[in-house]
Amino acid sequence: MSRIAALIITWLISASGNKLAPSFYLIFAALISIAALLRTRSLGLR
């Protein structure tokens, strides 16, 4: 994990007070990846 990811995760936990905040970070990253994949496929790029 990069240092910026650790910083973001630490900030998310402290800002929300929720220890599950890292899971929300991963879900958000996965959704962005899926959207990029679908966009690439719709443009016919491989």
N, CA, C and O atoms as a MOPAC input file, in Angstrom:
PM7 MOZYME 1SCF
protein

 N      0.85100 1    -1.17100 1     0.00000 1
 C      0.00000 1     0.00000 1     0.00000 1
 C      0.89900 1     1.23800 1     0.00000 1
 O      1.89900 1     1.30200 1     0.71600 1
 N      0.52800 1     2.18400 1    -0.79600 1
 C      1.33300 1     3.40600 1    -0.87500 1
 C      1.12300 1     4.26800 1     0.36800 1
 O      0.16700 1     4.08200 1     1.12100 1
 N      2.02200 1     5.19400 1     0.55800 1
 C      1.91900 1     6.07200 1     1.72800 1
 C      0.70100 1     6.98100 1     1.64600 1
 O      0.09600 1     7.31000 1     2.66700 1
 N      0.34100 1     7.38600 1     0.42900 1
 C     -0.82300 1     8.27000 1     0.28700 1
 C     -2.10200 1     7.50300 1     0.64200 1
 O     -3.01800 1     8.07100 1     1.23600 1
 N     -2.16600 1     6.22800 1     0.28500 1
 C     -3.33000 1     5.42200 1     0.63900 1
 C     -3.43000 1     5.27000 1     2.14900 1
 O     -4.52300 1     5.35400 1     2.71100 1
 N     -2.30700 1     5.05000 1     2.80700 1
 C     -2.31100 1     4.93300 1     4.26400 1
 C     -2.75300 1     6.24700 1     4.90300 1
 O     -3.47700 1     6.24400 1     5.89900 1
 N     -2.32400 1     7.35300 1     4.34000 1
 C     -2.72400 1     8.66200 1     4.84700 1
 C     -4.22900 1     8.87200 1     4.68300 1
 O     -4.89800 1     9.35000 1     5.59800 1
 N     -4.75100 1     8.51500 1     3.52000 1
 C     -6.18500 1     8.66800 1     3.26200 1
 C     -6.99300 1     7.78200 1     4.20100 1
 O     -8.00400 1     8.21700 1     4.75200 1
 N     -6.55200 1     6.54600 1     4.38300 1
 C     -7.27800 1     5.62500 1     5.25400 1
 C     -7.26000 1     6.11000 1     6.69800 1
 O     -8.27600 1     6.06200 1     7.39300 1
 N     -6.09500 1     6.57700 1     7.14200 1
 C     -5.99600 1     7.10900 1     8.50600 1
 C     -6.90600 1     8.30900 1     8.68100 1
 O     -7.58000 1     8.44000 1     9.70300 1
 N     -6.92900 1     9.18600 1     7.68500 1
 C     -7.80200 1    10.36000 1     7.74500 1
 C     -9.27500 1     9.94500 1     7.76000 1
 O    -10.07000 1    10.50600 1     8.51500 1
 N     -9.63900 1     8.96700 1     6.93000 1
 C    -11.03000 1     8.51200 1     6.88900 1
 C    -11.47900 1     7.97300 1     8.24800 1
 O    -12.58500 1     8.26200 1     8.70300 1
 N    -10.62200 1     7.19600 1     8.88400 1
 C    -10.97100 1     6.63700 1    10.18900 1
 C    -11.11500 1     7.74900 1    11.22000 1
 O    -12.06500 1     7.75200 1    12.00300 1
 N    -10.17200 1     8.69700 1    11.22400 1
 C    -10.25000 1     9.76400 1    12.22900 1
 C    -11.40300 1    10.72400 1    11.95700 1
 O    -12.02000 1    11.22200 1    12.89800 1
 N    -11.70600 1    10.99200 1    10.69000 1
 C    -12.77500 1    11.92700 1    10.35700 1
 C    -14.15800 1    11.32600 1    10.61500 1
 O    -15.07500 1    12.01600 1    11.06000 1
 N    -14.29000 1    10.03500 1    10.33000 1
 C    -15.61100 1     9.42200 1    10.48300 1
 C    -15.79400 1     8.72600 1    11.82500 1
 O    -16.92200 1     8.55000 1    12.28400 1
 N    -14.69500 1     8.33100 1    12.45300 1
 C    -14.79800 1     7.56900 1    13.68600 1
 C    -15.24600 1     6.13600 1    13.44900 1
 O    -15.56000 1     5.41100 1    14.39200 1
 N    -15.27300 1     5.73500 1    12.19100 1
 C    -15.73400 1     4.41000 1    11.80300 1
 C    -14.53300 1     3.57100 1    11.38800 1
 O    -13.79700 1     3.94900 1    10.47700 1
 N    -14.33200 1     2.44000 1    12.04600 1
 C    -13.19900 1     1.58300 1    11.72100 1
 C    -13.39600 1     0.81700 1    10.41300 1
 O    -12.47100 1     0.16600 1     9.92600 1
 N    -14.58800 1     0.89400 1     9.85100 1
 C    -14.85100 1     0.26000 1     8.56300 1
 C    -14.57700 1     1.19900 1     7.39000 1
 O    -14.79700 1     0.82600 1     6.23800 1
 N    -14.10900 1     2.39100 1     7.66300 1
 C    -13.85100 1     3.37600 1     6.61700 1
 C    -12.91200 1     2.85800 1     5.52000 1
 O    -13.13000 1     3.18400 1     4.35300 1
 N    -11.87900 1     2.06700 1     5.83800 1
 C    -11.03200 1     1.54500 1     4.75500 1
 C    -11.79500 1     0.68100 1     3.75600 1
 O    -11.45200 1     0.64800 1     2.57400 1
 N    -12.81800 1    -0.01400 1     4.22200 1
 C    -13.60100 1    -0.82500 1     3.28300 1
 C    -14.37000 1     0.06600 1     2.30900 1
 O    -14.53600 1    -0.29100 1     1.14200 1
 N    -14.84000 1     1.22300 1     2.78200 1
 C    -15.52900 1     2.15300 1     1.88300 1
 C    -14.56000 1     2.70700 1     0.83900 1
 O    -14.92900 1     2.91000 1    -0.31800 1
 N    -13.32500 1     2.94500 1     1.25700 1
 C    -12.27300 1     3.42000 1     0.35300 1
 C    -12.02800 1     2.38300 1    -0.74900 1
 O    -11.92100 1     2.73600 1    -1.92400 1
 N    -11.94200 1     1.12400 1    -0.37200 1
 C    -11.71200 1     0.05900 1    -1.35900 1
 C    -12.91300 1    -0.11500 1    -2.28400 1
 O    -12.74400 1    -0.33500 1    -3.48400 1
 N    -14.11000 1    -0.01800 1    -1.74200 1
 C    -15.31400 1    -0.11600 1    -2.57800 1
 C    -15.34900 1     1.01700 1    -3.59000 1
 O    -15.66700 1     0.79300 1    -4.75800 1
 N    -15.03100 1     2.21900 1    -3.16200 1
 C    -15.00100 1     3.37000 1    -4.05900 1
 C    -13.96000 1     3.17500 1    -5.15800 1
 O    -14.23400 1     3.46700 1    -6.32200 1
 N    -12.77900 1     2.68900 1    -4.80900 1
 C    -11.73000 1     2.43100 1    -5.80400 1
 C    -12.16700 1     1.34900 1    -6.79200 1
 O    -11.89400 1     1.45100 1    -7.98800 1
 N    -12.84200 1     0.31900 1    -6.29600 1
 C    -13.33000 1    -0.74700 1    -7.17300 1
 C    -14.39300 1    -0.22900 1    -8.13200 1
 O    -14.40800 1    -0.61500 1    -9.30100 1
 N    -15.27400 1     0.63400 1    -7.66100 1
 C    -16.31500 1     1.20200 1    -8.53000 1
 C    -15.69500 1     2.05600 1    -9.63500 1
 O    -16.15700 1     2.02300 1   -10.77600 1
 N    -14.66700 1     2.80900 1    -9.30900 1
 C    -13.97600 1     3.60700 1   -10.32400 1
 C    -13.32700 1     2.68700 1   -11.35600 1
 O    -13.37400 1     2.96700 1   -12.55400 1
 N    -12.72200 1     1.59400 1   -10.89700 1
 C    -12.08600 1     0.64500 1   -11.80500 1
 C    -13.10100 1    -0.01400 1   -12.73100 1
 O    -12.85100 1    -0.17400 1   -13.92600 1
 N    -14.23700 1    -0.39200 1   -12.17800 1
 C    -15.28300 1    -1.01900 1   -12.99200 1
 C    -15.82100 1    -0.03200 1   -14.01900 1
 O    -16.04600 1    -0.39800 1   -15.17300 1
 N    -16.02700 1     1.20900 1   -13.61100 1
 C    -16.51400 1     2.22500 1   -14.55100 1
 C    -15.50800 1     2.44900 1   -15.67600 1
 O    -15.89500 1     2.58400 1   -16.83700 1
 N    -14.23300 1     2.48700 1   -15.34200 1
 C    -13.20000 1     2.66500 1   -16.37200 1
 C    -13.16800 1     1.46800 1   -17.31200 1
 O    -13.01100 1     1.63800 1   -18.52100 1
 N    -13.31300 1     0.26800 1   -16.77800 1
 C    -13.33200 1    -0.93400 1   -17.60800 1
 C    -14.51200 1    -0.92200 1   -18.56600 1
 O    -14.36200 1    -1.21700 1   -19.75100 1
 N    -15.68600 1    -0.58000 1   -18.04900 1
 C    -16.87600 1    -0.54700 1   -18.89900 1
 C    -16.76000 1     0.53300 1   -19.97400 1
 O    -17.18000 1     0.33000 1   -21.11300 1
 N    -16.19800 1     1.66000 1   -19.61400 1
 C    -16.01400 1     2.74900 1   -20.57700 1
 C    -15.03500 1     2.33100 1   -21.67400 1
 O    -15.25300 1     2.61800 1   -22.85100 1
 N    -13.96700 1     1.66000 1   -21.28600 1
 C    -12.97300 1     1.19700 1   -22.25500 1
 C    -13.58800 1     0.18800 1   -23.20700 1
 O    -13.35600 1     0.23500 1   -24.41500 1
 N    -14.37500 1    -0.72600 1   -22.65100 1
 C    -15.01300 1    -1.73600 1   -23.50700 1
 C    -16.03400 1    -1.11400 1   -24.44500 1
 O    -16.17700 1    -1.55800 1   -25.58400 1
 N    -16.75500 1    -0.08000 1   -23.97800 1
 C    -17.76000 1     0.53700 1   -24.83900 1
 C    -17.11300 1     1.32700 1   -25.97400 1
 O    -17.72500 1     1.52300 1   -27.02400 1
 N    -15.88000 1     1.78000 1   -25.76600 1
 C    -15.16100 1     2.49600 1   -26.82600 1
 C    -14.44900 1     1.53900 1   -27.77100 1
 O    -13.89400 1     1.96900 1   -28.78100 1
 N    -14.45600 1     0.26000 1   -27.45900 1
 C    -13.81700 1    -0.73400 1   -28.31100 1
 C    -12.31500 1    -0.81700 1   -28.12400 1
 O    -11.61700 1    -1.35800 1   -28.98100 1
 N    -11.80900 1    -0.29600 1   -27.03000 1
 C    -10.37800 1    -0.36400 1   -26.74700 1
 C    -10.05800 1    -1.62800 1   -25.96400 1
 O    -10.83700 1    -2.06600 1   -25.11800 1
 N     -8.90900 1    -2.20200 1   -26.25600 1
 C     -8.49800 1    -3.40600 1   -25.50900 1
 C     -7.06200 1    -3.33200 1   -25.15600 1
 O     -6.53300 1    -4.24900 1   -24.52800 1

